[in-house]
Amino acid sequence: MSPTDALPKTGVLSPAFRYSTGTEAFGSERPPRLRGLMRSELRLVFLRPRTAAMLGFLAFVPVMLGVALRYFHDGGSSGGGGGGGMDFVNQVTGNGLFLVFASLAAALPFFLPMTVGVVAGDSIAGEAHAGTLRYLLVAPAGRTRLLLVKFAGVLAFCLAATLTVALSALVVGAALFPMGDVPLLTGDTISMAEASWRALLIALCVAASLVGLAAIGLFVSTLTTVPVAAMATTVGVVIVTAILTGIPQLSGIHPWLFTDGWMSFGDLLRNPIPTDEILRNLGVQTAYTAIFGAAAWARMTERDITT
């Protein structure tokens, strides 16, 4: 059977399909450009109503936290501490920029992973369920190229989701709390300009912390043609990992869990900045990406994933 025999018999390919595959008409076998595939994938990810709803929910998290701290918080601010989420919360009423850090700390354990799990789980399984995956492979998009584009789309969502929380928190923090020089967790004070750069680094660090989960979700997505199952499994992995993290008797495996270093971004609010935990977290994310990325590639290249 020729490639054209496997294509829809409508006589005309949909604009989205033509654009994503680089096929302008039947019989054209020109491999799609990577740039065109990437543009199509970004449109697929970000133009869905579901994605807009998830980003809207993430933007609302700082609003809820800011209003609660502005009107219902009785505690005073405190310096120092271990760099956990409560350190950021206690500082918010004194400086609105800390709402960025507090919101990221609040969203990272569940809200951000939940949305990333939905997008990653749907990446391949959604195409298979809709029947478009086989057409993308026949076009030919190339299995490895398609997998890389799908992973890049999930990573773009990780960054967009993190920046949505950070920017919403910055706006809410500026509206509800004073802004000015920022006290660090070590007691030093830095200018607002320098603190803004550190806030950007923290957002990037949080986004990078989700890369390992994105790779896990991509792999799970290659195992099924049911998107909901892939989404639920990926979110379930986060929940199970959080449970394992909370059991002291399992402390020996904690350094190997992809969530163990998620709160290391708090070290960016110290002076000087200790980098050991941050680099260890990035190393763990890299390892998970390599392992589950290779597993996803093996699944894509060696098995029939279109049925």
C-alpha positions as CSV (number, residue, x, y, z in Angstrom):
1,M,0.0,0.0,0.0
2,S,1.4,3.4,-0.9
3,P,1.5,6.3,1.6
4,T,-1.3,8.0,-0.2
5,D,-3.6,4.9,0.3
6,A,-3.3,5.3,4.0
7,L,-4.4,8.9,3.9
8,P,-8.0,10.1,4.4
9,K,-10.2,9.6,1.3
10,T,-11.8,13.0,1.4
11,G,-9.6,14.3,-1.4
12,V,-8.4,17.2,0.6
13,L,-6.2,17.2,3.7
14,S,-7.2,19.5,6.5
15,P,-5.2,22.7,6.8
16,A,-3.8,21.7,10.1
17,F,-2.7,18.3,8.8
18,R,-1.1,19.9,5.6
19,Y,0.7,22.4,7.8
20,S,2.0,20.0,10.4
21,T,3.2,17.5,7.9
22,G,4.4,19.7,5.1
23,T,2.1,17.9,2.6
24,E,0.3,20.2,0.3
25,A,-1.4,17.6,-1.8
26,F,-1.7,13.9,-2.2
27,G,1.5,12.3,-3.6
28,S,3.8,14.9,-2.0
29,E,6.4,13.1,0.1
30,R,8.5,16.1,1.1
31,P,9.6,15.6,4.7
32,P,8.0,18.3,6.9
33,R,10.2,21.1,8.1
34,L,11.1,20.9,11.8
35,R,10.0,24.5,12.2
36,G,6.6,23.8,10.7
37,L,6.1,20.8,12.9
38,M,7.1,22.9,16.0
39,R,4.7,25.7,15.1
40,S,1.9,23.3,14.6
41,E,2.6,21.5,17.9
42,L,2.7,24.8,19.8
43,R,-0.7,25.8,18.3
44,L,-2.0,22.4,19.2
45,V,-0.9,22.7,22.8
46,F,-1.7,26.3,23.5
47,L,-4.9,26.9,21.5
48,R,-6.9,24.2,23.2
49,P,-9.6,25.4,25.6
50,R,-8.3,22.9,28.1
51,T,-4.8,24.6,28.1
52,A,-6.3,28.0,28.5
53,A,-8.4,26.7,31.4
54,M,-5.4,25.2,33.1
55,L,-3.3,28.4,32.7
56,G,-6.2,30.4,34.0
57,F,-6.4,28.2,37.1
58,L,-2.6,28.6,37.6
59,A,-2.9,32.3,37.3
60,F,-5.6,32.3,40.0
61,V,-3.4,30.5,42.5
62,P,-1.4,33.7,43.4
63,V,-4.7,35.6,43.6
64,M,-6.1,33.3,46.2
65,L,-2.8,33.2,48.1
66,G,-2.4,37.0,48.0
67,V,-5.9,37.8,49.1
68,A,-5.6,35.3,52.0
69,L,-2.3,36.8,53.1
70,R,-3.5,40.4,52.7
71,Y,-6.8,40.1,54.5
72,F,-6.7,37.0,56.7
73,H,-3.0,36.6,57.7
74,D,-2.3,37.3,61.3
75,G,1.4,36.4,61.5
76,G,4.3,38.8,61.1
77,S,7.2,38.4,58.7
78,S,10.2,36.5,59.8
79,G,13.7,36.3,58.4
80,G,16.0,33.4,58.0
81,G,14.7,29.9,57.9
82,G,15.3,26.8,55.8
83,G,14.2,28.2,52.5
84,G,10.9,26.3,52.5
85,G,7.5,27.6,51.4
86,M,6.7,29.1,54.8
87,D,9.8,31.3,54.7
88,F,8.4,32.9,51.5
89,V,4.8,33.2,52.9
90,N,6.0,34.9,56.1
91,Q,7.8,37.5,54.0
92,V,5.0,38.4,51.6
93,T,3.3,41.0,53.7
94,G,6.6,42.9,53.9
95,N,7.4,42.8,50.2
96,G,5.1,41.8,47.4
97,L,7.8,40.2,45.3
98,F,7.8,37.3,47.8
99,L,4.4,36.4,46.6
100,V,6.1,35.2,43.4
101,F,8.3,32.8,45.5
102,A,5.4,31.8,47.8
103,S,3.1,31.1,44.8
104,L,5.7,28.9,43.0
105,A,6.3,27.0,46.3
106,A,2.6,26.5,46.7
107,A,2.0,25.4,43.0
108,L,5.0,23.2,42.6
109,P,4.0,20.2,44.7
110,F,0.7,19.5,42.9
111,F,-0.8,22.2,40.7
112,L,2.0,22.6,38.2
113,P,2.7,18.8,38.0
114,M,-1.0,18.2,37.5
115,T,-1.2,20.5,34.5
116,V,2.1,19.2,33.0
117,G,0.9,15.6,33.5
118,V,-2.2,16.4,31.5
119,V,-0.3,17.9,28.6
120,A,2.5,15.3,28.6
121,G,0.0,12.4,28.9
122,D,-2.0,13.6,26.0
123,S,1.0,14.3,23.7
124,I,1.2,11.0,21.9
125,A,-1.9,9.2,23.2
126,G,-4.1,12.1,22.1
127,E,-2.8,11.8,18.5
128,A,-3.3,8.0,18.5
129,H,-6.8,8.3,19.9
130,A,-7.8,10.9,17.3
131,G,-6.4,8.7,14.5
132,T,-3.9,11.4,13.4
133,L,-0.8,9.7,14.7
134,R,-0.6,7.2,11.8
135,Y,-1.0,10.0,9.3
136,L,1.8,12.0,10.9
137,L,4.1,9.0,10.6
138,V,3.0,8.2,7.0
139,A,3.6,11.8,5.9
140,P,6.5,11.1,6.8
141,A,7.2,13.2,9.9
142,G,9.7,10.7,11.2
143,R,9.2,9.0,14.5
144,T,12.3,10.5,16.2
145,R,11.5,13.9,14.9
146,L,7.9,13.7,16.0
147,L,8.9,12.5,19.5
148,L,11.3,15.5,19.9
149,V,8.7,17.9,18.7
150,K,6.1,16.5,21.2
151,F,8.7,16.7,24.0
152,A,9.6,20.3,23.0
153,G,5.9,21.2,23.1
154,V,5.5,19.8,26.7
155,L,8.6,21.7,27.7
156,A,7.2,24.9,26.3
157,F,4.1,24.3,28.4
158,C,6.3,23.8,31.5
159,L,7.8,27.2,31.0
160,A,4.5,28.9,30.1
161,A,2.8,27.4,33.2
162,T,5.6,28.5,35.5
163,L,5.8,32.0,34.0
164,T,2.0,32.3,34.3
165,V,2.2,31.7,38.1
166,A,5.2,34.0,38.5
167,L,3.7,36.9,36.4
168,S,0.3,36.6,38.1
169,A,2.0,36.7,41.5
170,L,4.1,39.7,40.6
171,V,1.0,41.7,39.5
172,V,-1.0,40.6,42.6
173,G,1.9,41.2,44.9
174,A,2.5,44.7,43.5
175,A,-1.2,45.5,43.9
176,L,-1.7,44.2,47.5
177,F,1.7,44.7,49.2
178,P,4.6,47.2,49.3
179,M,7.4,46.7,46.9
180,G,11.0,47.7,47.5
181,D,14.4,46.3,48.5
182,V,14.2,42.6,49.1
183,P,15.5,40.9,52.3
184,L,17.1,37.6,51.6
185,L,16.7,34.5,53.6
186,T,20.2,35.0,55.0
187,G,19.4,38.5,56.3
188,D,21.1,40.5,53.5
189,T,19.1,43.0,51.5
190,I,19.3,43.4,47.7
191,S,17.8,45.9,45.3
192,M,14.5,45.3,43.6
193,A,16.3,45.1,40.2
194,E,18.6,42.3,41.4
195,A,15.7,40.6,43.1
196,S,13.8,40.6,39.9
197,W,16.6,38.8,38.1
198,R,16.7,36.3,40.9
199,A,12.9,35.8,40.5
200,L,13.4,35.1,36.8
201,L,16.1,32.5,37.7
202,I,13.8,30.9,40.2
203,A,11.0,30.6,37.6
204,L,13.4,29.0,35.2
205,C,14.6,26.7,37.9
206,V,11.1,25.6,38.7
207,A,10.3,25.0,35.0
208,A,13.5,22.9,34.8
209,S,12.4,20.9,37.8
210,L,9.4,19.7,35.7
211,V,11.4,18.3,32.9
212,G,11.8,14.9,34.4
213,L,8.0,14.6,34.9
214,A,7.5,15.7,31.3
215,A,9.7,12.8,30.1
216,I,7.8,10.4,32.3
217,G,4.5,11.6,30.9
218,L,5.8,11.4,27.3
219,F,6.8,7.8,27.9
220,V,3.5,6.9,29.5
221,S,1.7,8.5,26.5
222,T,3.4,6.1,24.1
223,L,2.0,3.1,26.0
224,T,-1.7,3.7,25.4
225,T,-4.1,5.2,22.9
226,V,-6.4,6.4,25.8
227,P,-5.3,10.0,26.7
228,V,-7.2,10.1,30.0
229,A,-5.4,6.9,31.1
230,A,-2.0,8.5,30.3
231,M,-2.9,11.7,32.0
232,A,-4.1,9.9,35.1
233,T,-1.1,7.7,35.3
234,T,1.3,10.6,35.0
235,V,-0.5,12.5,37.7
236,G,-0.6,9.3,39.8
237,V,3.2,9.0,39.5
238,V,3.4,12.5,41.1
239,I,1.1,11.5,43.9
240,V,2.9,8.3,44.7
241,T,6.2,10.0,44.7
242,A,4.9,12.7,47.1
243,I,3.7,9.9,49.4
244,L,7.1,8.2,49.3
245,T,8.8,11.5,50.0
246,G,6.7,11.9,53.1
247,I,7.7,8.6,54.6
248,P,10.9,9.1,56.8
249,Q,11.6,5.4,56.8
250,L,12.2,5.6,53.0
251,S,14.8,8.4,53.3
252,G,17.3,6.3,51.5
253,I,15.5,6.5,48.2
254,H,14.5,10.2,48.6
255,P,17.6,11.5,46.7
256,W,16.6,9.4,43.7
257,L,13.1,10.7,43.4
258,F,12.5,13.4,40.8
259,T,10.7,15.6,43.3
260,D,13.3,15.6,46.0
261,G,15.1,18.8,44.8
262,W,12.1,20.7,43.7
263,M,12.3,23.3,46.6
264,S,16.0,23.9,46.0
265,F,15.2,27.1,44.2
266,G,15.0,28.7,47.6
267,D,18.8,28.8,47.6
268,L,18.6,31.5,45.0
269,L,17.4,33.8,47.8
270,R,20.6,33.4,49.8
271,N,23.8,35.3,49.6
272,P,26.2,33.9,48.5
273,I,24.1,31.4,46.4
274,P,24.8,27.8,47.3
275,T,24.5,25.8,44.1
276,D,24.9,22.2,45.3
277,E,21.3,21.4,45.7
278,I,20.2,23.2,42.6
279,L,22.8,21.4,40.5
280,R,21.8,18.1,42.1
281,N,18.2,18.7,41.2
282,L,19.1,19.6,37.6
283,G,21.2,16.4,37.4
284,V,18.3,14.3,38.6
285,Q,16.0,15.9,36.0
286,T,18.5,15.2,33.3
287,A,18.8,11.5,34.4
288,Y,15.1,11.0,34.4
289,T,14.8,12.7,31.0
290,A,17.5,10.5,29.5
291,I,16.0,7.3,30.9
292,F,12.4,7.9,30.1
293,G,13.2,9.7,26.9
294,A,15.1,6.7,25.7
295,A,12.2,4.4,26.7
296,A,9.8,6.6,24.8
297,W,12.0,6.5,21.8
298,A,12.3,2.7,21.9
299,R,8.5,2.5,22.1
300,M,8.0,4.9,19.2
301,T,10.6,3.2,16.9
302,E,10.2,-0.5,17.7
303,R,6.4,-1.0,18.2
304,D,3.2,-0.3,16.4
305,I,1.8,2.6,18.5
306,T,-1.0,3.6,16.1
307,T,-3.4,0.9,17.2
